[in-house]
Amino acid sequence: MAYRAILVDDEELAVKRLQRLLRDEADVEIVGTAENGRRAIELVDELKPDLLFLDIQMPGLTGFDVIRKLHHIPVVIFTTAYDEYALKAFETSAVDYLLKPIEKARLQKALEKLKMLRPAEIAGELGPRLDLLLKTMERKQAESFLTHIPAKLGERILFFASADVAYFYASDKYTFLVTGEKEYILDRTLAELKEKLDPSHFVRIHRSVIVNVDHVKEIVGLPGGRFLCRLKHQSRELPVSRSMVKNLRQILHF
């Protein structure tokens, strides 16, 4: 009998990769996907899946927020780009984690762990154990958010408070930090930054742009359902992908 699963991630490519990896797993039937926390809650409480693949870092509601708002609690496999969240508690809890990019062998190991769970772990003990785990994970996560970001300037390394950064963007295999009208090269990818920045302030609006919403001055609607993001103290207008408009809507409530 296959486990009925829902996949939750605000990155479309991450969902597609996981769908592709699960295609050959006879024990898993994908019954739905969600691109944000609110939709995930609706789907889980409506479809009552056995298994939830859940991204931790999402704009609006994080993976932690989703778990706390669910009425139906499935077994959870968290997905994350940073192993700081992979705590010892995972070894004994009725949950697991997968580091992005997810590899097939590690996915199969997580599914094997799922098969070994006792019915009581799924039916009665899962809720309290998840709550305890989430409290620990949230504390660790808050401690790991970037508050200062190093950037290169020739042979020098400068440090910027994350609150002072207007946005990050990727171009020609490089990642740039922008503050004021100046920009600096970083050693991190946008995917790494997304996992390490506080999602209540930083949101991905384009596959190549992460913006600090505290620096947003206005959102401009364009023909065809497109948008531009204008920032305070910035002359450059940032494009907002159609697929990522929802990220801004959730965090800015427009």
TIVEX-380557 format. One record per residue (C-alpha): x, y, z. Coordinates in steps of 0.25 Angstrom, whole numbers, padded with zeros to 4 digits, always signed. Layout:
BEGIN
XYZ ...
//
This chain:
BEGIN
+0000+0000+0000 +0006+0013-0004 +0008+0025+0005 +0000+0037+0000 +0009+0049+0000 +0009+0064-0002 +0021+0072-0006 +0023+0086-0001 +0033+0096-0006 +0033+0110-0011 +0044+0107-0022 +0037+0100-0034 +0050+0093-0038 +0051+0087-0025 +0037+0081-0026 +0040+0076-0040 +0053+0069-0035 +0046+0062-0024 +0034+0058-0033 +0045+0052-0042 +0052+0045-0031 +0039+0039-0026 +0034+0034-0039 +0041+0021-0037 +0037+0019-0023 +0025+0009-0023 +0022+0012-0008 +0019+0027-0010 +0007+0033-0018 +0008+0048-0019 -0006+0053-0017 -0003+0068-0017 +0007+0079-0017 +0007+0093-0011 +0016+0105-0014 +0014+0112+0000 +0010+0110+0014 -0004+0114+0013 -0007+0105+0002 +0000+0093+0009 -0009+0095+0021 -0022+0094+0012 -0017+0082+0004 -0012+0074+0016 -0025+0076+0024 -0033+0073+0012 -0026+0061+0006 -0020+0056+0020 -0008+0050+0014 +0001+0040+0021 +0014+0047+0017 +0018+0062+0016 +0031+0066+0009 +0032+0080+0015 +0042+0091+0012 +0047+0099+0024 +0050+0112+0018 +0038+0118+0011 +0032+0133+0011 +0020+0136+0019 +0018+0123+0027 +0031+0115+0029 +0031+0099+0030 +0030+0101+0045 +0018+0110+0044 +0011+0100+0035 +0013+0088+0045 +0007+0096+0056 -0005+0100+0048 -0009+0086+0043 -0021+0079+0049 -0017+0066+0042 -0002+0062+0045 +0005+0053+0035 +0019+0048+0036 +0028+0059+0032 +0041+0059+0024 +0047+0073+0024 +0055+0078+0012 +0066+0088+0015 +0079+0093+0009 +0086+0094+0022 +0090+0083+0031 +0090+0092+0043 +0075+0088+0044 +0078+0073+0044 +0078+0071+0059 +0081+0058+0066 +0066+0058+0069 +0064+0053+0055 +0070+0040+0059 +0059+0036+0068 +0047+0044+0064 +0036+0040+0054 +0042+0050+0044 +0054+0052+0035 +0061+0062+0027 +0067+0063+0013 +0078+0072+0009 +0076+0080-0004 +0079+0077-0015 +0072+0064-0011 +0080+0051-0015 +0072+0038-0019 +0080+0029-0009 +0077+0039+0003 +0062+0039-0001 +0062+0024-0001 +0068+0024+0013 +0057+0033+0018 +0046+0025+0012 +0052+0012+0018 +0052+0019+0032 +0037+0022+0029 +0034+0007+0027 +0040+0004+0041 +0031+0013+0049 +0022+0007+0059 +0007+0010+0057 +0007+0017+0071 +0018+0027+0066 +0009+0031+0055 -0004+0031+0062 -0002+0036+0076 +0012+0040+0079 +0015+0048+0066 +0009+0062+0070 +0016+0064+0083 +0029+0059+0078 +0028+0068+0066 +0025+0080+0075 +0037+0077+0084 +0046+0076+0072 +0041+0088+0065 +0044+0097+0077 +0058+0092+0077 +0059+0094+0062 +0053+0108+0063 +0063+0112+0073 +0075+0107+0065 +0070+0113+0053 +0068+0127+0059 +0082+0126+0064 +0087+0122+0050 +0081+0134+0042 +0092+0143+0036 +0093+0156+0043 +0106+0160+0036 +0110+0157+0022 +0124+0157+0017 +0127+0162+0003 +0140+0163-0005 +0146+0177-0009 +0159+0174-0016 +0168+0168-0005 +0159+0173+0006 +0147+0166+0013 +0136+0176+0017 +0124+0172+0026 +0110+0177+0024 +0099+0176+0034 +0088+0168+0027 +0078+0179+0030 +0086+0189+0022 +0086+0180+0009 +0075+0184-0001 +0076+0172-0009 +0085+0160-0015 +0085+0156-0029 +0092+0146-0037 +0099+0148-0051 +0109+0141-0059 +0112+0130-0048 +0114+0141-0038 +0106+0146-0026 +0105+0161-0022 +0101+0168-0010 +0095+0182-0013 +0094+0193-0002 +0092+0208-0006 +0097+0209-0021 +0109+0200-0018 +0110+0185-0020 +0120+0174-0015 +0123+0160-0019 +0119+0149-0010 +0124+0134-0008 +0110+0129-0006 +0100+0125-0016 +0086+0130-0016 +0081+0117-0011 +0090+0117+0001 +0086+0131+0004 +0071+0127+0004 +0073+0117+0014 +0082+0126+0023 +0074+0139+0023 +0062+0142+0032 +0050+0139+0023 +0041+0150+0030 +0051+0160+0023 +0057+0154+0011 +0049+0148+0000 +0052+0142-0014 +0045+0150-0025 +0052+0144-0037 +0061+0132-0039 +0073+0142-0039 +0068+0152-0028 +0066+0152-0013 +0060+0165-0008 +0060+0171+0006 +0045+0175+0008 +0049+0186+0018 +0055+0193+0006 +0043+0192-0003 +0037+0205-0007 +0026+0201-0016 +0021+0189-0025 +0017+0194-0039 +0008+0185-0048 +0010+0183-0062 +0002+0178-0074 +0001+0163-0074 +0001+0161-0059 +0016+0165-0058 +0021+0173-0047 +0033+0182-0044 +0039+0184-0030 +0044+0198-0027 +0053+0200-0015 +0057+0212-0006 +0070+0219-0009 +0071+0210-0022 +0070+0214-0036 +0069+0200-0041 +0056+0194-0043 +0055+0179-0040 +0047+0169-0048 +0037+0160-0041 +0035+0146-0047 +0020+0143-0049 +0023+0130-0041 +0029+0138-0029 +0019+0149-0028 +0012+0140-0018 +0024+0141-0009 +0023+0156-0008 +0008+0156-0006 +0010+0147+0006 +0020+0155+0013 +0015+0169+0009 +0000+0166+0009 -0004+0173-0004 
//
